[in-house]
Amino acid sequence: MGVRVIGAAAMLEPPRWSLAALLPPITGLLWLWCGLGLGWLGLLISVVPGVLLLASGVSTLLYPGDVRIPQFLALGGATGAGASLLLALWLGPGPALGLFVTSAVSFVAAGRIARRQEPPTEHVPTADASWWLEGEVAFDEVVLGSLTLRTPRVSVADNRRALGELDRARELFSDRGWLDAPETFHRSPEAPTRVDMPRAAVGTLSYEHLQFDSEYEPWAEEPGRDRWLSRIANRRTHAWILRHGARRPWLICVHGYEMGLARADFEAFRARRLHDGLGLNLAFPTLPLHGLRREGRRNGGGYLGADFLDSVHAQAQAMWDLRRLLAWIRERSDAPVGVYGLSLGGYNAALLASLEPLDAVIAGIPAVDFHRLTQRHGSPLQIRAAEIQGLDHEHLREVFRVISPLALSPRVAHDRRAIFAGIADCVVPPDHARDLWLHWERPRIAWYPGGHVSFRRHGHVDRLIDDSLRVAGLIPQLGAI
């Protein structure tokens, strides 16, 4: 990988003919050739990995540097590795094994291509190249490719409406002083007075399903208010509760994008370890439009997208609901309370820590800038169409300022702030965690050599979490009785 420095900027010069990109198109041709000789069912199985590997491999050779191409290359490699097991019935173990190996290597090659085309980030350490690291990056690319395929198309009329709402919101937010003092945009709710708490279980893990009416409403003049309030399921707040007793400290665990289901949340946060092993009371709130609160089939659909004011409402309601949950906890206990978030949950944890005086905050693989995420992962064609229709990126950044953790000062003590992030994260690039770290005045941070979804396999992430909870007094110091 060649890096050329122009002024203060490091510009990548990816090789035109990448060696890592040579195998995938060859593998794609092999898939299609094998499928043609196996009848319609064999062709049906072969066409997806074959076309994905061939098209994305050739695109990488001819047009290196596009961040979306490795996503489809990784999808092709992953589907090829799985489909090879099915084709073993027709081809026999030898040829099927060959397709499996070449597909798996193509999958890892997608991670290598994605990692090598990323510029170095100031204040972020570098990681030694390895097949394992590039495999972790490839898993990130599969996640992104899946999101890309499931992202709905935005019509010209919807774009026009969203841009009109954006302009009106910017004017309103400026007139109300919210752009200069974003904390005043957020109202302080009361604890819920009526709650339901039926018991439920995931496997052998029993929990309480806390439910109460959110009662959140956008400000009366906010654009998109009526559309937001029309989402009936989103009006009900849900949280999974694991508790020992009132005297134990609490940790609020805020899930990531497209999560919010008990089984997935418990697995991602290692609930048994935190609850049974460290003795914490745990609360797993469901973010707006996720889990039981979603609208339509897509979990999290509408939280991030082309309806910019929906993102503002979602984030504002997330803060309202989290603060109501926090008030509910504080009515029942005077024990320390911390917050720990992953990805989108890291964003929410950081923002909550700027609105409430918590005892600890851990932002894991955190996103901190919705505009930057939209620019990186949004459809270039849709972004360009919005720009033609009048999208002003500076106006969008200003409107998002009222929900930005980078626009507010943390209310958690410096030694009780912590961050962990992946050096090679392609879902939420490491500059997000870097910017939060700088904004928080360089607190404790753990950089692990991996991607977004692989943080659990890196032991020093657990060490950072444990150390942060000890410093905050949520778990006993080592050696304490």
N, C-alpha and C positions, 0 to 999 in steps of 0.2 A: 504494500500500500504506500503510495507516494503522498506526502503532505507538503504543500507549498504554503508559506506564510506570506500574506499580503497585508502589510500594516499590522493590525492586531488580530486579523482573522486568519484562521487555519482553514484552507480549502482542500478538499479531497480531490485527488486525481485517480479515480479507480481505473484499473487496466481495462482496455477495450476488450481484450480476449482473456477473460478470467478462466484459469484452469478449473476452478470449482464449478464453473457454469458449463463445462463441456460434457460431463457425464449425464446430467438430467435430460437434455434433448435426445441423447442416444438411448437412455432408458425409456423415454416416452415412445420412441419409435419401436423399441422391442415390445412394449406393452401392446401397441396397436397391431403390430405384426402377429403377435401371438393370439390376440383377440380375433383377428380375421379368420384364423384357422380353427376356431372353436365354436362356430355357430353363433346364433344371435345372443344366447345367454352369456357365452364367453366374451363376446364383443361388448355386451352391456356392462360387464364387470370391468373390462379393460379400458373402456373409452375414457372414463373419468381420470384415472391416474395418467393414462397415456397422453391425453390432450393437455392436462395441467402441466405435466413435466415437459412436454415438447414445447408448448407455447411459452411458458415462463422461462425455460432454459434458453430458447432462442432470443426472447426479449432481453434477458440478462446480457447475452453476448452483443446484441445490437444496440441496446439502450441501457448501459449500466448506470446505477445510481438512483433509479426510481425506487422509493421506499416500499411501494406496494407489490412490486414483482416478487420479492422473496416470500411474501405471504402466500401467494399461489403456488410457488415452488415448494414451500414447506407442506402445503395441503396436498400437493401431488405426491410428494414422498411419503407422507403419512398414509394416504389412502392406498398407495401402491403397496406399502408394507403389509397393510391389512388385507388387501385384495389378493395378494400372492398366496395367502393361506387358503383362500377359496379355490384358486386355480390349481392347487396341488392335486385336486381330484381329477382334473383333465390332463395336466402336463406331467404329473409325477413329481416326486420330491426334488429331483435335481434341478430342472428348469425353474420350478417354483422358488427354490432356494436362491437361485441366481437373480430372479426378479426381486425377491425380498431384500437381498443384500444391496443391489444397485439402487433400489428405492430408498432403503434406509440411509445409504451414503448420500443420495440426493437430498434427503431430508436434512442431514447434518450440513451439507453444502449450502442449503438455504440459510442456515444460521451463520455460517462463515461469511457468506456474501453480505447478509444484513449487518453483521458486526463490523466488517471491514469498511463498509461505506459510511459509517458514522464518524463524524469529526471528533477529535479529542475535546473534552469539556474541562474548562478550568476548574480547579479545586476537586476534581474527581479523579481518583487513582486509576491506573490502567491495570488490566488483568492479562496474565500470560495466556497465549492462545492454547487451546486444547480442544479435542473432539467433544469432550464432555460439556465444556462451556458453550460450544457452538450448537450442541444438541439442545441445551437449555434455551438458547436464543431462538432456535427453530420452533420450540413449543410456543414461545411468544408469538412467532409469526403465524402459527396455526390459529391461535386465538384471534389475532388481528384479521386474518383472512376470513374466518368465520363471521366476525363482526361486519366486515366489508360486504360479504354476500347477503347478510341479513339487514343491511341498512336500507330503509325505504327511500324511494325516489321522492324528491320534493318538486312539486309542481310550480309553474311560474306564478300562479295565483297565490299559493302558500308563501312563496318567497316574498311577493309583494306585500302580503299582510304582515309577515314577520318583520320586514324592514320598516313598515309604517309603525308597528308597535315599538320597535327599537328607538326610532326617532322621538316618539312621544315619551317613552320611558326616560330617555336621556334628559329631555327638557324638564320632566317632572322631578327626577332625582336631583338635578342641578338646582331647581327652584327650592326644593325642600332642604337643601344642604347636605344630602346624603352622600354626595360624591366627596365632599370635604371631610365629613365625619361618618364613615360607613357604619359605625356601631349604632348610630341612631336610627338606621333603617330597620334594625331588629328589635322587636318588642319583647319584653320579659313576661312569659306566661305564668299562670298559677299552676300548682300541682293538680292533677285530675282528681275530681271528687267521687266519681263513679267508675269503678274498674271491674273487670271480670278476670278471673285467674283460674281457669280450668287446668287440670294436670294433663300432661301429655308425655310421650316418650319417643326417643329415637334409639332403637335397639334396647340396650339395657340402661341407657342414660335417661333418667326421668327429669322433667323440668316443668315449670309453671308457665303457662301462656298468658302473659299480661296483655290486656286489651283495654283501650279507652278511646273515646272520641277525641280526635286531634283538636278540633275547634280553631284550626288555623284558617285565616282568610287573608289574601293579599290586601294591601292598602286599597281604599275605595276607588282611587283614581288610577290605579295601576292598569296598564294595558294587559289584556289577556286574563283578567280576573274571572270573568264569567266562565270562560272555557276551562280554567283551572278548577273552579268549584264544581263543574259538572262531572268530575271524576269521582263517582260515588265511593268506590272501594278505597280510594286514597284518603277518605275522611276518617278512617279508622286506623288508629295506631296499634302496632303489635310489637311485642318484645318477648324473647325467651329468657326466663329467669332461672338461674341456678344459685341457690343460697343455702348457707349453713346457719346463719343467725344474724341478729342485728349488730352484734359487736364486731363482726368480721369486715374488713375493708371491701370496697366495691370496685370493680373494674367494668366500665362500659365498653363493649367491643363492637365497633362499627364496621359493618361488612363492606365489600367492594361492589363494583358494578356487576349487575346481573346475578347477584347473590340474594340474601334475604330469606332463605329457607333454612329451617332449623338444622337439618343434617349437614348441609354445605357450610353453614356458619360454624357449627361445632367442630367440623373437621379442619377448616381453615385456621381457626384460632387455637386448636388443640385444647378444647374445652376441658377435657378430663385432667390434663396437666395443670391448667390454671386453677380449676375448681378443687379437684381432689389432691393434687400434688402440692400446690402452693396455698391452698386453703382460702381462696378468694370467693366472695360472692360475685356473680357475673350477671350482666344484663346485655342481651343481644338485640338491640332495637332494629326494626325493619325500616329502611329508608323509604321516602315517598316513591311511589310507582314500582316498588319491588315486592317480590313474594306475593303475599295475600293482598297487597295494595296495588298490584299492577293493573294496567288497562289493556285488554286484549291479550294476545298470545305472548308477546315479547316481554320478558322480565326486564324491567328497567327502561322500557321504551318510553321516550319523551323526556327523560331526565337530561340527556345530552343530545343535542341535535340542532336542526335548523330553526326551530321555534325558540329563539333566544330567551324570550320572557318566560317560557316554561322552565328553562334551566334556572332562572332567577327565582321563580316561585318554588321550584323543587328544593333548591338549596335553602331558601328562607324557611320553608316548612320543616326541612330537616333540622335546622337549628331550633325552631319552635318545639318540635316534638322531643328532641334530645333534652332540651331544657325542662320540659314538663316531666320527662322521665327522671331527670336529675332531681327535680323538686320532690317527686314521689319518693325517691330513695332517701333524700335528706329529711323528710318528715318521719321516717322510720329508723334512722340511724345517724349518729354523729361521727361514725367511723370515716377514715379517709376515702376519697373517691377519685379514681383516675379514669382516663379515657385512652383507648388503644384502637387505632383504625388501620385498615388495609386498603391501599389504592384510593378509590373514591372515599372510602372510610377514613383514610389518612387525611384527605382534604377536610372532611367533616370534623375529625378530631382536632386538627390544627385550628379550624375556625371556631369550634366550641371553646377551645383553650384561650381564644381571644375575647370571648364573651363572658366566661365564667371562671371564677378563681378555683380551679381544680388543684388536686394534690399531685397529679402527675399527668403527662401527656406523652404518648408514644405514637409517632406518625410513621407507619410502615409503608414502604414503596409508594409514597404519597404523590398524588397529583396536586398541583397548586394553581394551575392556570388553565381555565376552560378554553380561552381563546387560542392558546398555543396548542392544546390538544386538538381543537377543531381544525386548525391549520395543518397539522401533521397527518391526522387520520381521516379527515373529511374527503369527500370526493372532489378532486381538482376541478372536474367539469361543473359540479354544483357550486363550488366556491366561486369559480369564474362567472357563472351565470348570476350569482348574487351580486358580485362586484359590478357587473354590467347594469344590473337593476338599481345600483346605488349603495351597496353595502360599504360603509365607512368603518374600517377596522379600528380606528381610534375611538369612534363612538361606541363600538362594541366593547372595547377594553374598559371604557369609562363606566358603562352600565354594569359590567361584571365586577367592577370595583366594590360594589356594596356587598358582594358575597365572597370576596377574595381574602384568604388568610394572609396574603402579603400586604394588604392594605390596613391591617389592624395589628396592634401590639399585643403580644401574649400576656395573659394574666397569671401564668404559671411561673413559679420561680425558675431561674435559669438552670439550676442543677437538677431540676425535675422535668426537663424537656429532653426528649430523645428521638432520634430518627434512624431508620435503617432503609437501605436502598440497594438495588442491583446495579453494578457497574455497567452491565451489558443489557439493561432493561430496554426493550423496544416498545412496550405498551405505554409506559410512562417513562420517557427518557430521563436520565439521571440529572439533567439540568433542573428539573422540578425540585427534587430533594435538595440539590445544591442551593437553589434560591431560598428555600425554606430555612435551610441551615444558616445561611448568611443573614436572613431576616431575623432569625431567632438568636443572633449574636453567637453563632458557632458553638452550640451545645454538643453533648455527646452524640456521635454518629457512628454507625457501623456500615461500611461499604462491603458487600459480599460479591465475589466474582461469579455472577450469574444473571439470569433474566428475571422477568416479573413474577412468573408463576412458580418459581423454584426456590423461593426464600426459605421454605421449611427444611430443606436439606442442608442448610448452612448453619453449623452449630453456633457461630458467634452471634447470630441473630437472637437465639435463645438466651445467650449470656447477656446481651445488651438489655433484653426485656427484663431478665431477673435482676440485673444490677440496678436498672432504673426503678423497679418496684421496691427494691430494698432502700435505695436512697430516699424515696418518697415515703417510706414507712408503711407501705401496703403489705409487705411480707417481712419477716424477721431478718435481721442481719445474720450472716453466717456465724455460727458459734453461739448465737443467743439462745437462751432457754425459753 
